[in-house]
Amino acid sequence: MNELPLAESFDPATLASMPAEAAVDALLRHAAIMEASDLFLLSDETSTNICMRRHGKIEPIAFVPPNQGKHFVTHIKAMSAMDIADHRRPGEGRWLHARSGKRLDIRINCISTLFGEDMALRLWDRDEGIRRLDRLGMFPAELEVLKSLLTRPSGLILVTGPTGTGKTTTLYACLSHLNTGQRKLNTLEDPIEYAIEGIRQSHVMPKIGIDFPELLRHVLRQSPDVIMVGEIRDEKTAISAVRAANSGHLVLSTLHAPVAAAAPQSLLALGTSPYFLSSCLLGVVAQRLVRTLCPHCRMQFDLDGAPGTFEEIRHLMGPEDGKAIYGPSSCEACHHTGYSGRTGIFEIITMTQEIRRLIARAGSAQDISRAAVANGMIPFRHSALLKVAQGVTSTEEILGSVPAEFLGIED
């Protein structure tokens, strides 16, 4: 196995002169060291643009001649069992790459564009494994609420948020928490993101008529205790998931909704019965991702002149919180970005009789939100402020990652 080099030893200028295999290995080594989640090869008229997504932000790596970029794409296709001769139809593949010093599980998607093929590589370090629940960034009270929901024998738990906010990571953390051997766990995914020992994982195949509802119908005959539906995106899947949750199964799924209180409305808009939804829904986890400040170089700003900055979350703060705020700086440890990772900010709704009644009569998200806050939910605004008060992230990062309307909502 090749020795894993230092990130600083990577020289993008040498890529154009390297054989495709060596160049791709070097790119994957670099992406692994930089803890990138995605690597992109983007075909333009005069070059192939190579960049990566790190901590949610796109960072350029190199530009190589178009012909060299095509060789990179062909090599990756060959290694992931994709059709190297088909340059027109979109394609998907998977590659377990172990020559980078790490075992990278790479999910690959390729699509034809104006000047050639664009390729996206989703990277997962198998040695790091699935993130645990206590590493998602939840506050202790939120973590206990979620763990309590996962002990329930049946019902529906939803994880909501826009694309790229870590919903799948949270679902896998929930599955890993439940994967004790005492319950049978089945997943329905499109595609299967990570392979987990002990969990029965299936993927949908729309080309042959195996969509989420059809696959769920057959999975139910496998006598599962817990079912994970990768995403609820259409009417048939929504109705099927609610029916499964009402029939004695614990169902976990993701849904696109901006805040936790909007999730019931999103499901009702997909044709689910208000009565069945109100009776089976256990809880909703809404989330966003923010970058965490580098602990080695973050800058401290005293709050002596603004003692009331965190007054509205004083009841949530610890004795050491809120004495200062912090901002990004630059050092070698964070590769001069000021940030060293990402964490989540959350809203978690659990059901009360009042909230169930609101869902049954299709109540507004505002009404559901007010009832949830009265029941102890920490809204996005307070969750974000608390991360700033604890020095975990910066105000700039919060304002750039969470829509202003959610930060400005007052209880």
JORASUL-V283244 format. One record per helix or strand of 2 or more residues. SS is the DSSP state (H for helix, E for strand). FROM is the first residue (numbers start at 0). TO is the last residue. If there is no record, write none. Layout:
# JORASUL-V283244
SS|FROM|TO + SS|FROM|TO
This chain:
# JORASUL-V283244
H|6|8 + H|11|16 + H|19|32 + E|37|42 + E|47|53 + E|56|63 + H|65|78 + E|90|96 + E|103|112 + E|115|124 + H|132|134 + H|139|149 + E|154|159 + H|166|177 + E|184|188 + E|199|202 + H|205|207 + H|211|221 + E|225|228 + H|234|245 + E|249|254 + H|259|268 + H|273|279 + E|280|292 + E|298|301 + H|310|315 + E|323|326 + E|338|349 + H|352|359 + H|364|373 + H|379|388 + H|394|400 + H|403|406
